[in-house]
Amino acid sequence: MPIGSEPAHASVTELLAALRSREVAARELVELFLERIDRLDGELGSYVEVTAERARAAASRADQRAADGDPLPALHGIPVAIKDLNLWEGVRTTMGTRSLADWLAPTDDTIVATLLDAGAVPLGKTNVPEFGTIGHTDTELLGACATPWDLTRNAGGSSGGAGAALAAGLCTVAQGSDGGGSIRIPAAVNGLVGLKPARDRVSNGPVFGELAFGLSTGGALTRSVADAALLLDVVAGYATGDPGIAPPPSRPFAEEVGAPVGRLRIGIDRQAPLSPDGLHPTVATALDRAVALLDELGHQVEEVTLPVDPSISDQLRTLWAANLASQPVDQSRFEPVNTWLAEVGHARSAAEAAGAQFAIQVMARRVVATMADLDAVLQPVVTAPSRPNGHYAGWSGEDVFADQTAWVGLTPVANLTGQPAISLPLHHDPDHGPVGVQLLGRPWDEAGLLRLAAQLEQAAPWRRVPSGFV
C-alpha cells in the first residue's frame, strides 16, 4: 500500500491522489477497512451494520471506471461510514431505537445519495443514541460506543459511531448530522475536525425539510480541514422542495484552505451557563491554548459573553421533545431519556412549541447582533471529558437529559442561530485525550471558518493515532 505507513489513517485528499493515479485500487482499500472493522470494532462498537458486499461491489465499479478511463467523481473510491440516523435504501436503519430494530430504509437521504453519486464507497452504518437526542451513544438496541483513545469512555454523540470509526481508522470519512452538537461533540472527544454547516447549506431531503425545527443539518467528520472543505463542496446544495437555500459560495470551499486569512477580530466566550460545575480544567486549558495560538498568529482576541439566557434551555427542550413526540413509531419501547422527553412533548401544547420557536428566534438575533463586529467566536465544545460508558445506568430519563444539557454547554447555540461552527482538536490532554474547541462563524460564512481553521491546523498540527489502532 503506497499511502505512507498508516493508510487506514490517511486523509481523503491523500487517498484520492493514490486512487486517481491507480497506485492503489478501491477494492484494496475496502478489504483493508473491512479487515480492520472485523478485527478492531468489537471493543469500540462503532458500526452497527457492515455492508461488506455492497462495499465490494461499489469498489469494483470504481476500479472499472478508472480502468476504462472514465471521468472520476469527487470521492472516487473513498471508504465512508453512514450514520444510522440517515436513510440508505435497502439497508437496516434503526435510528438507535428498538421500535425500528429491523426497518429497511425505503429510499436514500439526499446526503447519502449525494455521497454515492460522488463515488464514495460506504462500509456500513454507525452507532447512534436513540433518535440522536443526546450526546452519549449507548442504547439497549445497539450497545455502547467507546472512543479509541480510552475504551472506558463514551465516543460522544449523536454521531458517536462516526467519530469512533474515523478516529480508529475504520473509514476515511464519516458522514454525520448535527442538531445540537452531534458532529462537533464526537469530533472534540475523538480528535477530529467536525464542521457543522450553516442552516440550509445541506439538504435534509427528500423526506425531511426543516429537520427538528431547523436545528439539524447534515455534514461530516474528517481528519483535516482540507477534507472538511472537500466534503462540504460535495454535499452542499439545494434539493427540490427544501424550505430554504443558503447563499452560494463565491468559490469552492476547498479553495479556502491555505488562502490568506488576514488579521481577524475573534471573541472568546468562556461561559458555561447550563453547567453547575462550570468548565472542567482540561477544557479551560484547551481554550487558553487556543487563545495563545490565535494571539501568536496576530489576531485580535477579546473576551465576550454571547447573550445566552439559561432559560433558553427549556425552550430548546420543548422543541426537542415535540420533535421526538411526533415520531410515528411505538413510543412505549423508547429508552428512559426519550420516554421522559416524549412525555414532555405530549404534555406541552402547540402554543408552547410556537412560543419556544419565537423565543429562540429572538435570542438568535441577539447572538448574531453581538457578533456583528467579530469574525468568529471561540467557545468550548463540551464542558468536560466525555462520560464513562455505563455512566447513566439506573438514572431517570429526566436526570440523564439534565446531565447532558450541562455537559454540552453552549454547543447547541449554533443550531439555534443556524450559524456555521467547526470543532478543532487543538489540545490533547495526557489523562483525558483529545479536547476540541469550536469556532462559531458569521451567518453562512463557512469560507471564513475554513480559512481560519486551516491556518490553525498549519500552526499546530494535530494528527495523532490512538494506541492499538495503528
TORKOL-4160 file (C-alpha; in steps of 0.2 Angstrom, whole numbers, padded with zeros to 4 digits, m for minus):
470
<pt num="1" X="0000" Y="0000" Z="0000"/>
<pt num="2" X="0009" Y="0016" Z="m0006"/>
<pt num="3" X="0000" Y="0029" Z="0005"/>
<pt num="4" X="0013" Y="0031" Z="0019"/>
<pt num="5" X="0015" Y="0019" Z="0034"/>
<pt num="6" X="m0003" Y="0021" Z="0040"/>
<pt num="7" X="m0015" Y="0020" Z="0025"/>
<pt num="8" X="m0030" Y="0017" Z="0036"/>
<pt num="9" X="m0027" Y="0034" Z="0044"/>
<pt num="10" X="m0023" Y="0044" Z="0028"/>
<pt num="11" X="m0034" Y="0059" Z="0023"/>
<pt num="12" X="m0046" Y="0059" Z="0010"/>
<pt num="13" X="m0035" Y="0070" Z="m0001"/>
<pt num="14" X="m0020" Y="0058" Z="0001"/>
<pt num="15" X="m0031" Y="0043" Z="m0004"/>
<pt num="16" X="m0039" Y="0052" Z="m0018"/>
<pt num="17" X="m0022" Y="0055" Z="m0026"/>
<pt num="18" X="m0017" Y="0037" Z="m0024"/>
<pt num="19" X="m0034" Y="0031" Z="m0031"/>
<pt num="20" X="m0033" Y="0043" Z="m0046"/>
<pt num="21" X="m0016" Y="0038" Z="m0051"/>
<pt num="22" X="m0021" Y="0020" Z="m0049"/>
<pt num="23" X="m0007" Y="0017" Z="m0036"/>
<pt num="24" X="m0020" Y="0009" Z="m0026"/>
<pt num="25" X="m0036" Y="0001" Z="m0030"/>
<pt num="26" X="m0053" Y="0004" Z="m0022"/>
<pt num="27" X="m0055" Y="m0014" Z="m0019"/>
<pt num="28" X="m0039" Y="m0015" Z="m0010"/>
<pt num="29" X="m0045" Y="m0001" Z="0002"/>
<pt num="30" X="m0061" Y="m0009" Z="0005"/>
<pt num="31" X="m0053" Y="m0026" Z="0010"/>
<pt num="32" X="m0041" Y="m0016" Z="0021"/>
<pt num="33" X="m0055" Y="m0007" Z="0031"/>
<pt num="34" X="m0067" Y="m0022" Z="0031"/>
<pt num="35" X="m0052" Y="m0032" Z="0039"/>
<pt num="36" X="m0049" Y="m0018" Z="0052"/>
<pt num="37" X="m0068" Y="m0017" Z="0056"/>
<pt num="38" X="m0069" Y="m0036" Z="0059"/>
<pt num="39" X="m0053" Y="m0036" Z="0070"/>
<pt num="40" X="m0055" Y="m0020" Z="0080"/>
<pt num="41" X="m0073" Y="m0014" Z="0081"/>
<pt num="42" X="m0078" Y="m0027" Z="0094"/>
<pt num="43" X="m0071" Y="m0016" Z="0108"/>
<pt num="44" X="m0077" Y="0000" Z="0100"/>
<pt num="45" X="m0095" Y="m0003" Z="0095"/>
<pt num="46" X="m0094" Y="0010" Z="0081"/>
<pt num="47" X="m0103" Y="0000" Z="0067"/>
<pt num="48" X="m0120" Y="m0007" Z="0069"/>
<pt num="49" X="m0121" Y="m0014" Z="0051"/>
<pt num="50" X="m0107" Y="m0018" Z="0040"/>
<pt num="51" X="m0112" Y="m0019" Z="0022"/>
<pt num="52" X="m0097" Y="m0029" Z="0015"/>
<pt num="53" X="m0104" Y="m0035" Z="m0001"/>
<pt num="54" X="m0111" Y="m0018" Z="m0006"/>
<pt num="55" X="m0094" Y="m0010" Z="m0002"/>
<pt num="56" X="m0085" Y="m0023" Z="m0013"/>
<pt num="57" X="m0097" Y="m0021" Z="m0027"/>
<pt num="58" X="m0095" Y="m0002" Z="m0026"/>
<pt num="59" X="m0076" Y="m0003" Z="m0026"/>
<pt num="60" X="m0076" Y="m0014" Z="m0041"/>
<pt num="61" X="m0087" Y="m0002" Z="m0050"/>
<pt num="62" X="m0074" Y="0012" Z="m0045"/>
<pt num="63" X="m0060" Y="0002" Z="m0051"/>
<pt num="64" X="m0068" Y="m0002" Z="m0068"/>
<pt num="65" X="m0071" Y="0017" Z="m0071"/>
<pt num="66" X="m0053" Y="0020" Z="m0068"/>
<pt num="67" X="m0048" Y="0006" Z="m0079"/>
<pt num="68" X="m0059" Y="0012" Z="m0093"/>
<pt num="69" X="m0053" Y="0030" Z="m0092"/>
<pt num="70" X="m0070" Y="0037" Z="m0087"/>
<pt num="71" X="m0071" Y="0054" Z="m0078"/>
<pt num="72" X="m0069" Y="0050" Z="m0060"/>
<pt num="73" X="m0081" Y="0058" Z="m0047"/>
<pt num="74" X="m0076" Y="0069" Z="m0032"/>
<pt num="75" X="m0075" Y="0055" Z="m0020"/>
<pt num="76" X="m0069" Y="0041" Z="m0031"/>
<pt num="77" X="m0067" Y="0025" Z="m0021"/>
<pt num="78" X="m0066" Y="0034" Z="m0004"/>
<pt num="79" X="m0072" Y="0022" Z="0010"/>
<pt num="80" X="m0085" Y="0031" Z="0021"/>
<pt num="81" X="m0097" Y="0027" Z="0035"/>
<pt num="82" X="m0115" Y="0032" Z="0035"/>
<pt num="83" X="m0124" Y="0037" Z="0051"/>
<pt num="84" X="m0138" Y="0026" Z="0057"/>
<pt num="85" X="m0150" Y="0041" Z="0058"/>
<pt num="86" X="m0149" Y="0043" Z="0040"/>
<pt num="87" X="m0159" Y="0033" Z="0027"/>
<pt num="88" X="m0149" Y="0022" Z="0015"/>
<pt num="89" X="m0161" Y="0012" Z="0003"/>
<pt num="90" X="m0162" Y="m0006" Z="0007"/>
<pt num="91" X="m0151" Y="m0006" Z="0022"/>
<pt num="92" X="m0156" Y="m0008" Z="0040"/>
<pt num="93" X="m0159" Y="0009" Z="0048"/>
<pt num="94" X="m0163" Y="0008" Z="0066"/>
<pt num="95" X="m0160" Y="0026" Z="0072"/>
<pt num="96" X="m0155" Y="0018" Z="0088"/>
<pt num="97" X="m0172" Y="0013" Z="0094"/>
<pt num="98" X="m0180" Y="m0004" Z="0097"/>
<pt num="99" X="m0195" Y="0002" Z="0088"/>
<pt num="100" X="m0186" Y="0002" Z="0071"/>
<pt num="101" X="m0175" Y="m0013" Z="0075"/>
<pt num="102" X="m0177" Y="m0022" Z="0058"/>
<pt num="103" X="m0183" Y="m0007" Z="0047"/>
<pt num="104" X="m0176" Y="m0006" Z="0030"/>
<pt num="105" X="m0175" Y="0011" Z="0023"/>
<pt num="106" X="m0186" Y="0014" Z="0008"/>
<pt num="107" X="m0175" Y="0027" Z="0000"/>
<pt num="108" X="m0159" Y="0037" Z="0002"/>
<pt num="109" X="m0157" Y="0053" Z="0011"/>
<pt num="110" X="m0151" Y="0067" Z="m0001"/>
<pt num="111" X="m0134" Y="0067" Z="0008"/>
<pt num="112" X="m0132" Y="0049" Z="0006"/>
<pt num="113" X="m0137" Y="0049" Z="m0012"/>
<pt num="114" X="m0125" Y="0063" Z="m0015"/>
<pt num="115" X="m0111" Y="0054" Z="m0007"/>
<pt num="116" X="m0115" Y="0038" Z="m0018"/>
<pt num="117" X="m0116" Y="0049" Z="m0033"/>
<pt num="118" X="m0099" Y="0057" Z="m0029"/>
<pt num="119" X="m0091" Y="0039" Z="m0029"/>
<pt num="120" X="m0089" Y="0036" Z="m0011"/>
<pt num="121" X="m0089" Y="0018" Z="m0005"/>
<pt num="122" X="m0100" Y="0016" Z="0011"/>
<pt num="123" X="m0094" Y="0002" Z="0023"/>
<pt num="124" X="m0109" Y="0002" Z="0034"/>
<pt num="125" X="m0120" Y="0011" Z="0047"/>
<pt num="126" X="m0113" Y="0019" Z="0063"/>
<pt num="127" X="m0119" Y="0019" Z="0080"/>
<pt num="128" X="m0130" Y="0032" Z="0087"/>
<pt num="129" X="m0140" Y="0036" Z="0103"/>
<pt num="130" X="m0159" Y="0034" Z="0101"/>
<pt num="131" X="m0165" Y="0047" Z="0088"/>
<pt num="132" X="m0149" Y="0057" Z="0092"/>
<pt num="133" X="m0157" Y="0066" Z="0106"/>
<pt num="134" X="m0142" Y="0066" Z="0117"/>
<pt num="135" X="m0123" Y="0066" Z="0115"/>
<pt num="136" X="m0120" Y="0049" Z="0123"/>
<pt num="137" X="m0120" Y="0034" Z="0112"/>
<pt num="138" X="m0126" Y="0019" Z="0122"/>
<pt num="139" X="m0143" Y="0011" Z="0119"/>
<pt num="140" X="m0151" Y="m0006" Z="0123"/>
<pt num="141" X="m0153" Y="m0010" Z="0105"/>
<pt num="142" X="m0135" Y="m0006" Z="0099"/>
<pt num="143" X="m0124" Y="m0005" Z="0114"/>
<pt num="144" X="m0111" Y="0007" Z="0120"/>
<pt num="145" X="m0099" Y="0016" Z="0108"/>
<pt num="146" X="m0081" Y="0019" Z="0115"/>
<pt num="147" X="m0068" Y="0032" Z="0110"/>
<pt num="148" X="m0052" Y="0023" Z="0104"/>
<pt num="149" X="m0042" Y="0035" Z="0115"/>
<pt num="150" X="m0050" Y="0027" Z="0131"/>
<pt num="151" X="m0061" Y="0012" Z="0129"/>
<pt num="152" X="m0069" Y="0016" Z="0146"/>
<pt num="153" X="m0076" Y="0032" Z="0140"/>
<pt num="154" X="m0090" Y="0036" Z="0128"/>
<pt num="155" X="m0087" Y="0042" Z="0110"/>
<pt num="156" X="m0100" Y="0056" Z="0112"/>
<pt num="157" X="m0114" Y="0058" Z="0100"/>
<pt num="158" X="m0125" Y="0058" Z="0092"/>
<pt num="159" X="m0113" Y="0054" Z="0078"/>
<pt num="160" X="m0103" Y="0044" Z="0091"/>
<pt num="161" X="m0100" Y="0029" Z="0080"/>
<pt num="162" X="m0095" Y="0040" Z="0066"/>
<pt num="163" X="m0082" Y="0048" Z="0077"/>
<pt num="164" X="m0075" Y="0032" Z="0084"/>
<pt num="165" X="m0074" Y="0024" Z="0067"/>
<pt num="166" X="m0064" Y="0038" Z="0060"/>
<pt num="167" X="m0053" Y="0040" Z="0074"/>
<pt num="168" X="m0049" Y="0021" Z="0075"/>
<pt num="169" X="m0045" Y="0021" Z="0056"/>
<pt num="170" X="m0061" Y="0011" Z="0051"/>
<pt num="171" X="m0066" Y="0023" Z="0037"/>
<pt num="172" X="m0058" Y="0038" Z="0029"/>
<pt num="173" X="m0073" Y="0050" Z="0031"/>
<pt num="174" X="m0088" Y="0048" Z="0042"/>
<pt num="175" X="m0105" Y="0056" Z="0037"/>
<pt num="176" X="m0114" Y="0064" Z="0052"/>
<pt num="177" X="m0128" Y="0076" Z="0057"/>
<pt num="178" X="m0129" Y="0090" Z="0070"/>
<pt num="179" X="m0144" Y="0095" Z="0079"/>
<pt num="180" X="m0136" Y="0101" Z="0095"/>
<pt num="181" X="m0118" Y="0097" Z="0093"/>
<pt num="182" X="m0119" Y="0080" Z="0086"/>
<pt num="183" X="m0105" Y="0082" Z="0073"/>
<pt num="184" X="m0094" Y="0093" Z="0084"/>
<pt num="185" X="m0096" Y="0084" Z="0101"/>
<pt num="186" X="m0089" Y="0067" Z="0094"/>
<pt num="187" X="m0076" Y="0077" Z="0084"/>
<pt num="188" X="m0070" Y="0085" Z="0100"/>
<pt num="189" X="m0068" Y="0069" Z="0111"/>
<pt num="190" X="m0061" Y="0059" Z="0096"/>
<pt num="191" X="m0048" Y="0071" Z="0090"/>
<pt num="192" X="m0056" Y="0075" Z="0073"/>
<pt num="193" X="m0062" Y="0090" Z="0063"/>
<pt num="194" X="m0081" Y="0092" Z="0064"/>
<pt num="195" X="m0089" Y="0105" Z="0053"/>
<pt num="196" X="m0107" Y="0110" Z="0056"/>
<pt num="197" X="m0113" Y="0119" Z="0040"/>
<pt num="198" X="m0124" Y="0134" Z="0041"/>
<pt num="199" X="m0143" Y="0131" Z="0040"/>
<pt num="200" X="m0149" Y="0127" Z="0023"/>
<pt num="201" X="m0132" Y="0123" Z="0016"/>
<pt num="202" X="m0135" Y="0104" Z="0015"/>
<pt num="203" X="m0152" Y="0097" Z="0011"/>
<pt num="204" X="m0162" Y="0087" Z="0023"/>
<pt num="205" X="m0172" Y="0079" Z="0009"/>
<pt num="206" X="m0181" Y="0070" Z="0002"/>
<pt num="207" X="m0191" Y="0065" Z="0017"/>
<pt num="208" X="m0187" Y="0080" Z="0029"/>
<pt num="209" X="m0187" Y="0099" Z="0027"/>
<pt num="210" X="m0183" Y="0109" Z="0042"/>
<pt num="211" X="m0177" Y="0094" Z="0052"/>
<pt num="212" X="m0180" Y="0096" Z="0071"/>
<pt num="213" X="m0187" Y="0113" Z="0068"/>
<pt num="214" X="m0172" Y="0119" Z="0058"/>
<pt num="215" X="m0160" Y="0114" Z="0071"/>
<pt num="216" X="m0152" Y="0099" Z="0062"/>
<pt num="217" X="m0141" Y="0099" Z="0047"/>
<pt num="218" X="m0130" Y="0085" Z="0038"/>
<pt num="219" X="m0111" Y="0086" Z="0037"/>
<pt num="220" X="m0096" Y="0075" Z="0040"/>
<pt num="221" X="m0082" Y="0072" Z="0052"/>
<pt num="222" X="m0065" Y="0072" Z="0044"/>
<pt num="223" X="m0046" Y="0071" Z="0049"/>
<pt num="224" X="m0041" Y="0088" Z="0042"/>
<pt num="225" X="m0048" Y="0105" Z="0037"/>
<pt num="226" X="m0045" Y="0101" Z="0019"/>
<pt num="227" X="m0055" Y="0086" Z="0020"/>
<pt num="228" X="m0069" Y="0096" Z="0028"/>
<pt num="229" X="m0069" Y="0108" Z="0014"/>
<pt num="230" X="m0069" Y="0095" Z="0001"/>
<pt num="231" X="m0084" Y="0086" Z="0009"/>
<pt num="232" X="m0094" Y="0102" Z="0011"/>
<pt num="233" X="m0091" Y="0105" Z="m0008"/>
<pt num="234" X="m0098" Y="0088" Z="m0011"/>
<pt num="235" X="m0114" Y="0088" Z="0000"/>
<pt num="236" X="m0119" Y="0106" Z="m0001"/>
<pt num="237" X="m0133" Y="0112" Z="m0012"/>
<pt num="238" X="m0151" Y="0114" Z="m0014"/>
<pt num="239" X="m0163" Y="0100" Z="m0017"/>
<pt num="240" X="m0181" Y="0102" Z="m0024"/>
<pt num="241" X="m0193" Y="0106" Z="m0010"/>
<pt num="242" X="m0180" Y="0112" Z="0003"/>
<pt num="243" X="m0188" Y="0125" Z="0014"/>
<pt num="244" X="m0173" Y="0137" Z="0012"/>
<pt num="245" X="m0157" Y="0140" Z="0002"/>
<pt num="246" X="m0140" Y="0146" Z="0008"/>
<pt num="247" X="m0131" Y="0159" Z="m0002"/>
<pt num="248" X="m0119" Y="0151" Z="m0014"/>
<pt num="249" X="m0101" Y="0152" Z="m0010"/>
<pt num="250" X="m0090" Y="0164" Z="m0021"/>
<pt num="251" X="m0079" Y="0149" Z="m0025"/>
<pt num="252" X="m0077" Y="0131" Z="m0020"/>
<pt num="253" X="m0074" Y="0129" Z="m0001"/>
<pt num="254" X="m0058" Y="0118" Z="m0005"/>
<pt num="255" X="m0050" Y="0134" Z="m0012"/>
<pt num="256" X="m0052" Y="0142" Z="0005"/>
<pt num="257" X="m0039" Y="0131" Z="0013"/>
<pt num="258" X="m0022" Y="0140" Z="0013"/>
<pt num="259" X="m0030" Y="0156" Z="0007"/>
<pt num="260" X="m0024" Y="0172" Z="0015"/>
<pt num="261" X="m0033" Y="0175" Z="0032"/>
<pt num="262" X="m0028" Y="0192" Z="0037"/>
<pt num="263" X="m0029" Y="0199" Z="0055"/>
<pt num="264" X="m0046" Y="0194" Z="0062"/>
<pt num="265" X="m0056" Y="0200" Z="0077"/>
<pt num="266" X="m0061" Y="0185" Z="0087"/>
<pt num="267" X="m0071" Y="0184" Z="0103"/>
<pt num="268" X="m0068" Y="0172" Z="0117"/>
<pt num="269" X="m0083" Y="0166" Z="0126"/>
<pt num="270" X="m0079" Y="0155" Z="0141"/>
<pt num="271" X="m0096" Y="0154" Z="0149"/>
<pt num="272" X="m0105" Y="0138" Z="0154"/>
<pt num="273" X="m0122" Y="0144" Z="0160"/>
<pt num="274" X="m0130" Y="0127" Z="0159"/>
<pt num="275" X="m0117" Y="0118" Z="0169"/>
<pt num="276" X="m0117" Y="0119" Z="0188"/>
<pt num="277" X="m0098" Y="0114" Z="0189"/>
<pt num="278" X="m0093" Y="0126" Z="0176"/>
<pt num="279" X="m0078" Y="0121" Z="0164"/>
<pt num="280" X="m0068" Y="0106" Z="0168"/>
<pt num="281" X="m0049" Y="0112" Z="0170"/>
<pt num="282" X="m0044" Y="0102" Z="0154"/>
<pt num="283" X="m0057" Y="0112" Z="0144"/>
<pt num="284" X="m0051" Y="0128" Z="0151"/>
<pt num="285" X="m0034" Y="0124" Z="0147"/>
<pt num="286" X="m0039" Y="0119" Z="0129"/>
<pt num="287" X="m0047" Y="0137" Z="0127"/>
<pt num="288" X="m0031" Y="0145" Z="0134"/>
<pt num="289" X="m0020" Y="0136" Z="0122"/>
<pt num="290" X="m0031" Y="0141" Z="0108"/>
<pt num="291" X="m0031" Y="0159" Z="0113"/>
<pt num="292" X="m0012" Y="0159" Z="0114"/>
<pt num="293" X="m0011" Y="0152" Z="0097"/>
<pt num="294" X="m0023" Y="0165" Z="0089"/>
<pt num="295" X="m0013" Y="0178" Z="0098"/>
<pt num="296" X="0003" Y="0171" Z="0091"/>
<pt num="297" X="m0004" Y="0171" Z="0073"/>
<pt num="298" X="m0008" Y="0190" Z="0075"/>
<pt num="299" X="m0027" Y="0190" Z="0078"/>
<pt num="300" X="m0036" Y="0202" Z="0089"/>
<pt num="301" X="m0044" Y="0192" Z="0103"/>
<pt num="302" X="m0056" Y="0199" Z="0116"/>
<pt num="303" X="m0067" Y="0192" Z="0129"/>
<pt num="304" X="m0085" Y="0192" Z="0125"/>
<pt num="305" X="m0101" Y="0184" Z="0133"/>
<pt num="306" X="m0114" Y="0180" Z="0120"/>
<pt num="307" X="m0132" Y="0184" Z="0126"/>
<pt num="308" X="m0137" Y="0166" Z="0130"/>
<pt num="309" X="m0151" Y="0166" Z="0144"/>
<pt num="310" X="m0151" Y="0149" Z="0154"/>
<pt num="311" X="m0170" Y="0149" Z="0151"/>
<pt num="312" X="m0167" Y="0146" Z="0133"/>
<pt num="313" X="m0163" Y="0128" Z="0138"/>
<pt num="314" X="m0181" Y="0125" Z="0142"/>
<pt num="315" X="m0187" Y="0132" Z="0125"/>
<pt num="316" X="m0175" Y="0120" Z="0116"/>
<pt num="317" X="m0181" Y="0106" Z="0127"/>
<pt num="318" X="m0199" Y="0110" Z="0121"/>
<pt num="319" X="m0194" Y="0109" Z="0103"/>
<pt num="320" X="m0183" Y="0093" Z="0105"/>
<pt num="321" X="m0197" Y="0085" Z="0115"/>
<pt num="322" X="m0210" Y="0090" Z="0102"/>
<pt num="323" X="m0199" Y="0083" Z="0088"/>
<pt num="324" X="m0197" Y="0066" Z="0097"/>
<pt num="325" X="m0216" Y="0065" Z="0102"/>
<pt num="326" X="m0220" Y="0067" Z="0084"/>
<pt num="327" X="m0211" Y="0051" Z="0079"/>
<pt num="328" X="m0223" Y="0038" Z="0071"/>
<pt num="329" X="m0216" Y="0023" Z="0080"/>
<pt num="330" X="m0220" Y="0013" Z="0095"/>
<pt num="331" X="m0215" Y="0025" Z="0109"/>
<pt num="332" X="m0218" Y="0013" Z="0123"/>
<pt num="333" X="m0201" Y="0005" Z="0118"/>
<pt num="334" X="m0191" Y="0021" Z="0120"/>
<pt num="335" X="m0175" Y="0022" Z="0131"/>
<pt num="336" X="m0178" Y="0031" Z="0148"/>
<pt num="337" X="m0172" Y="0048" Z="0142"/>
<pt num="338" X="m0183" Y="0048" Z="0127"/>
<pt num="339" X="m0198" Y="0041" Z="0137"/>
<pt num="340" X="m0197" Y="0056" Z="0148"/>
<pt num="341" X="m0194" Y="0068" Z="0133"/>
<pt num="342" X="m0209" Y="0061" Z="0124"/>
<pt num="343" X="m0220" Y="0063" Z="0139"/>
<pt num="344" X="m0214" Y="0082" Z="0140"/>
<pt num="345" X="m0218" Y="0083" Z="0121"/>
<pt num="346" X="m0236" Y="0076" Z="0123"/>
<pt num="347" X="m0239" Y="0087" Z="0138"/>
<pt num="348" X="m0234" Y="0104" Z="0131"/>
<pt num="349" X="m0246" Y="0112" Z="0119"/>
<pt num="350" X="m0244" Y="0118" Z="0101"/>
<pt num="351" X="m0244" Y="0136" Z="0108"/>
<pt num="352" X="m0229" Y="0132" Z="0119"/>
<pt num="353" X="m0220" Y="0125" Z="0104"/>
<pt num="354" X="m0223" Y="0140" Z="0094"/>
<pt num="355" X="m0218" Y="0151" Z="0109"/>
<pt num="356" X="m0202" Y="0142" Z="0111"/>
<pt num="357" X="m0198" Y="0145" Z="0092"/>
<pt num="358" X="m0202" Y="0163" Z="0094"/>
<pt num="359" X="m0191" Y="0164" Z="0110"/>
<pt num="360" X="m0176" Y="0155" Z="0101"/>
<pt num="361" X="m0178" Y="0167" Z="0086"/>
<pt num="362" X="m0176" Y="0182" Z="0097"/>
<pt num="363" X="m0161" Y="0175" Z="0106"/>
<pt num="364" X="m0153" Y="0170" Z="0089"/>
<pt num="365" X="m0155" Y="0188" Z="0083"/>
<pt num="366" X="m0146" Y="0195" Z="0099"/>
<pt num="367" X="m0132" Y="0182" Z="0097"/>
<pt num="368" X="m0129" Y="0187" Z="0079"/>
<pt num="369" X="m0130" Y="0205" Z="0083"/>
<pt num="370" X="m0117" Y="0203" Z="0097"/>
<pt num="371" X="m0105" Y="0196" Z="0084"/>
<pt num="372" X="m0108" Y="0210" Z="0071"/>
<pt num="373" X="m0090" Y="0216" Z="0073"/>
<pt num="374" X="m0082" Y="0199" Z="0076"/>
<pt num="375" X="m0076" Y="0187" Z="0063"/>
<pt num="376" X="m0078" Y="0172" Z="0074"/>
<pt num="377" X="m0081" Y="0167" Z="0092"/>
<pt num="378" X="m0070" Y="0154" Z="0101"/>
<pt num="379" X="m0080" Y="0143" Z="0113"/>
<pt num="380" X="m0079" Y="0126" Z="0122"/>
<pt num="381" X="m0087" Y="0111" Z="0113"/>
<pt num="382" X="m0092" Y="0102" Z="0129"/>
<pt num="383" X="m0089" Y="0107" Z="0147"/>
<pt num="384" X="m0079" Y="0091" Z="0152"/>
<pt num="385" X="m0072" Y="0075" Z="0146"/>
<pt num="386" X="m0085" Y="0063" Z="0139"/>
<pt num="387" X="m0094" Y="0052" Z="0152"/>
<pt num="388" X="m0089" Y="0034" Z="0155"/>
<pt num="389" X="m0098" Y="0020" Z="0147"/>
<pt num="390" X="m0112" Y="0014" Z="0158"/>
<pt num="391" X="m0112" Y="0031" Z="0167"/>
<pt num="392" X="m0131" Y="0033" Z="0165"/>
<pt num="393" X="m0136" Y="0015" Z="0171"/>
<pt num="394" X="m0151" Y="0017" Z="0183"/>
<pt num="395" X="m0153" Y="0036" Z="0180"/>
<pt num="396" X="m0170" Y="0043" Z="0177"/>
<pt num="397" X="m0173" Y="0050" Z="0160"/>
<pt num="398" X="m0175" Y="0067" Z="0166"/>
<pt num="399" X="m0158" Y="0066" Z="0176"/>
<pt num="400" X="m0149" Y="0060" Z="0160"/>
<pt num="401" X="m0156" Y="0074" Z="0150"/>
<pt num="402" X="m0151" Y="0087" Z="0163"/>
<pt num="403" X="m0133" Y="0080" Z="0164"/>
<pt num="404" X="m0132" Y="0080" Z="0146"/>
<pt num="405" X="m0138" Y="0098" Z="0145"/>
<pt num="406" X="m0124" Y="0103" Z="0157"/>
<pt num="407" X="m0111" Y="0093" Z="0148"/>
<pt num="408" X="m0115" Y="0100" Z="0130"/>
<pt num="409" X="m0115" Y="0118" Z="0137"/>
<pt num="410" X="m0116" Y="0131" Z="0123"/>
<pt num="411" X="m0114" Y="0119" Z="0108"/>
<pt num="412" X="m0132" Y="0120" Z="0103"/>
<pt num="413" X="m0131" Y="0139" Z="0101"/>
<pt num="414" X="m0125" Y="0137" Z="0083"/>
<pt num="415" X="m0140" Y="0126" Z="0079"/>
<pt num="416" X="m0152" Y="0139" Z="0087"/>
<pt num="417" X="m0145" Y="0153" Z="0076"/>
<pt num="418" X="m0141" Y="0142" Z="0061"/>
<pt num="419" X="m0123" Y="0149" Z="0060"/>
<pt num="420" X="m0109" Y="0138" Z="0054"/>
<pt num="421" X="m0097" Y="0131" Z="0068"/>
<pt num="422" X="m0081" Y="0120" Z="0067"/>
<pt num="423" X="m0073" Y="0109" Z="0081"/>
<pt num="424" X="m0054" Y="0108" Z="0080"/>
<pt num="425" X="m0044" Y="0096" Z="0090"/>
<pt num="426" X="m0031" Y="0109" Z="0096"/>
<pt num="427" X="m0027" Y="0101" Z="0113"/>
<pt num="428" X="m0023" Y="0084" Z="0119"/>
<pt num="429" X="m0023" Y="0080" Z="0137"/>
<pt num="430" X="m0012" Y="0067" Z="0144"/>
<pt num="431" X="m0025" Y="0060" Z="0155"/>
<pt num="432" X="m0041" Y="0064" Z="0145"/>
<pt num="433" X="m0035" Y="0063" Z="0127"/>
<pt num="434" X="m0042" Y="0075" Z="0113"/>
<pt num="435" X="m0050" Y="0091" Z="0119"/>
<pt num="436" X="m0058" Y="0100" Z="0105"/>
<pt num="437" X="m0063" Y="0119" Z="0104"/>
<pt num="438" X="m0075" Y="0127" Z="0092"/>
<pt num="439" X="m0076" Y="0142" Z="0082"/>
<pt num="440" X="m0093" Y="0150" Z="0078"/>
<pt num="441" X="m0094" Y="0159" Z="0062"/>
<pt num="442" X="m0104" Y="0173" Z="0054"/>
<pt num="443" X="m0120" Y="0168" Z="0046"/>
<pt num="444" X="m0117" Y="0157" Z="0030"/>
<pt num="445" X="m0098" Y="0160" Z="0032"/>
<pt num="446" X="m0091" Y="0143" Z="0031"/>
<pt num="447" X="m0077" Y="0150" Z="0020"/>
<pt num="448" X="m0071" Y="0161" Z="0033"/>
<pt num="449" X="m0071" Y="0147" Z="0046"/>
<pt num="450" X="m0061" Y="0136" Z="0034"/>
<pt num="451" X="m0048" Y="0149" Z="0031"/>
<pt num="452" X="m0045" Y="0152" Z="0049"/>
<pt num="453" X="m0046" Y="0133" Z="0054"/>
<pt num="454" X="m0033" Y="0129" Z="0040"/>
<pt num="455" X="m0022" Y="0142" Z="0047"/>
<pt num="456" X="m0023" Y="0135" Z="0065"/>
<pt num="457" X="m0020" Y="0117" Z="0058"/>
<pt num="458" X="m0004" Y="0123" Z="0049"/>
<pt num="459" X="0002" Y="0131" Z="0065"/>
<pt num="460" X="m0002" Y="0117" Z="0077"/>
<pt num="461" X="m0004" Y="0101" Z="0068"/>
<pt num="462" X="m0015" Y="0088" Z="0077"/>
<pt num="463" X="m0014" Y="0072" Z="0068"/>
<pt num="464" X="m0012" Y="0058" Z="0080"/>
<pt num="465" X="m0017" Y="0039" Z="0080"/>
<pt num="466" X="m0024" Y="0030" Z="0096"/>
<pt num="467" X="m0013" Y="0017" Z="0103"/>
<pt num="468" X="m0019" Y="0000" Z="0097"/>
<pt num="469" X="m0027" Y="0006" Z="0082"/>
<pt num="470" X="m0012" Y="0010" Z="0070"/>
